[in-house]
Amino acid sequence: MAHQTPLYRFEELAIMLKKHINQPILTTQHVINMDCSIGIAMYPEHGQSISDLISLADLSMYSRKIGGTDDYVMFSGELEQKIKHGMHLSKGIAQAIAEQQLRLMFQPIIDSTTGDIASVEALLRWEFEGNNIPPDVFIPLAEKNGAIKQIGYWVLEESVRQLAVLHLLKPQLAICINVSVIQFEDIDFVNKVHQIINQYHVNPSKVHLEITESVFSQDKLKLINMVKALQLLGFMISIDDFGTGYSSLSVIQDLHVNTVKIDRSFINNLHLNGIDIVKAVMVMSHGLGYRIVAEGVENQQQANTLTALGIHYLQGYLFDKPLEFEALKQKLLHHPDEQRSPFLLRSANS
């Protein structure tokens, strides 16, 4: 019978190694802090050869890098299945456009003073092998394997193409499109977006490009220049999930954004300190000239409170879940001017 080292020895060794590696390194001018990721595979349970064991330990280590917080990760059958599933999805999303597996859905954004649909947010959906894969799963995979650039342009063109159709029913409707930071790495991004709206004869002011605060972890000056170029062409720029990133106030100040979308976490906590954040953002909007969208509005009390505060636009399940294109068309066709009675929205002011 092959000799097996007790599991606790691996734990003890891993913790000891991490403790020593994490010790600060002092130089004459600096203090260098280091961290490490440790993966463990055991013989003979996990592999029979040194190369196999190294590969499995490496996979375990990588899984810790992409989100783990433990001191080490032990290889297991469950981990193997998770990694294989991730690789399968990564391969699948790279072929999603060619396989015609992507589609857009649209969530209305409501003008708080009229109840009218002012714009819609385009939301990407991926159906793979009979399952709807959540965006928070496949978007990071697409960003990692490089497919996000092609997918991003598909979303932009499909959004603008469908907006042109919707304009036959509601000419003033705008569309909000999420843009990944990786798309901004393309030096031709501005020209390509401009070509798309020219192709479908859509006014760029009706296209709101949404970026998250996380984009500013990249080359900030380059990004600001690209955003300014887009605004000069007439595009609107929105900051999405405001308050969840870093350097929020400087983002608004440096970019002169057109719209700020307050993250749903603050709306969910309106009864606590969320309302103070909303009030502060609202006060700043008067001086900086941006409009505000409150995301995640799920009940009438939230809508009334936000409307009373002067928030310009409301988005959430209270009004509509994301709609398929045909359902949105029918909604606009039957209620072209007013989607929801503004009386309820104004009731907090009465």
Rosetta blueprint (number, residue, H / E / L):
1 M L
2 A L
3 H L
4 Q L
5 T L
6 P L
7 L H
8 Y H
9 R H
10 F H
11 E H
12 E H
13 L H
14 A H
15 I H
16 M H
17 L H
18 K H
19 K H
20 H H
21 I H
22 N L
23 Q L
24 P L
25 I E
26 L E
27 T L
28 T L
29 Q L
30 H L
31 V E
32 I E
33 N L
34 M L
35 D L
36 C L
37 S L
38 I L
39 G E
40 I E
41 A L
42 M L
43 Y L
44 P L
45 E L
46 H L
47 G L
48 Q L
49 S L
50 I H
51 S H
52 D H
53 L H
54 I H
55 S H
56 L H
57 A H
58 D H
59 L H
60 S H
61 M H
62 Y H
63 S H
64 R H
65 K H
66 I L
67 G L
68 G L
69 T L
70 D L
71 D L
72 Y L
73 V E
74 M E
75 F L
76 S L
77 G H
78 E H
79 L H
80 E H
81 Q H
82 K H
83 I H
84 K H
85 H H
86 G H
87 M H
88 H H
89 L H
90 S H
91 K H
92 G H
93 I H
94 A H
95 Q L
96 A L
97 I L
98 A L
99 E L
100 Q L
101 Q L
102 L E
103 R E
104 L E
105 M E
106 F E
107 Q E
108 P E
109 I E
110 I E
111 D E
112 S L
113 T L
114 T L
115 G L
116 D L
117 I E
118 A E
119 S E
120 V E
121 E E
122 A E
123 L E
124 L E
125 R E
126 W E
127 E E
128 F E
129 E L
130 G L
131 N E
132 N E
133 I E
134 P L
135 P H
136 D H
137 V H
138 F H
139 I H
140 P H
141 L H
142 A H
143 E H
144 K H
145 N H
146 G L
147 A L
148 I H
149 K H
150 Q H
151 I H
152 G H
153 Y H
154 W H
155 V H
156 L H
157 E H
158 E H
159 S H
160 V H
161 R H
162 Q H
163 L H
164 A H
165 V H
166 L H
167 H L
168 L L
169 L L
170 K L
171 P L
172 Q L
173 L L
174 A E
175 I E
176 C E
177 I E
178 N E
179 V L
180 S L
181 V H
182 I H
183 Q H
184 F H
185 E H
186 D L
187 I L
188 D L
189 F H
190 V H
191 N H
192 K H
193 V H
194 H H
195 Q H
196 I H
197 I H
198 N H
199 Q H
200 Y L
201 H L
202 V L
203 N L
204 P H
205 S H
206 K H
207 V E
208 H E
209 L E
210 E E
211 I E
212 T E
213 E H
214 S H
215 V H
216 F H
217 S H
218 Q L
219 D L
220 K H
221 L H
222 K H
223 L H
224 I H
225 N H
226 M H
227 V H
228 K H
229 A H
230 L H
231 Q H
232 L H
233 L L
234 G L
235 F L
236 M E
237 I E
238 S E
239 I E
240 D E
241 D E
242 F E
243 G L
244 T L
245 G L
246 Y L
247 S L
248 S H
249 L H
250 S H
251 V H
252 I H
253 Q H
254 D H
255 L H
256 H L
257 V L
258 N L
259 T E
260 V E
261 K E
262 I E
263 D L
264 R H
265 S H
266 F H
267 I H
268 N H
269 N L
270 L H
271 H H
272 L H
273 N H
274 G H
275 I H
276 D H
277 I H
278 V H
279 K H
280 A H
281 V H
282 M H
283 V H
284 M H
285 S H
286 H H
287 G H
288 L H
289 G L
290 Y L
291 R E
292 I E
293 V E
294 A E
295 E L
296 G L
297 V L
298 E L
299 N L
300 Q H
301 Q H
302 Q H
303 A H
304 N H
305 T H
306 L H
307 T H
308 A H
309 L H
310 G L
311 I L
312 H L
313 Y E
314 L E
315 Q L
316 G L
317 Y L
318 L L
319 F L
320 D L
321 K L
322 P L
323 L E
324 E L
325 F H
326 E H
327 A H
328 L H
329 K H
330 Q H
331 K H
332 L H
333 L H
334 H H
335 H L
336 P L
337 D L
338 E L
339 Q L
340 R L
341 S L
342 P H
343 F H
344 L H
345 L H
346 R H
347 S H
348 A H
349 N H
350 S L
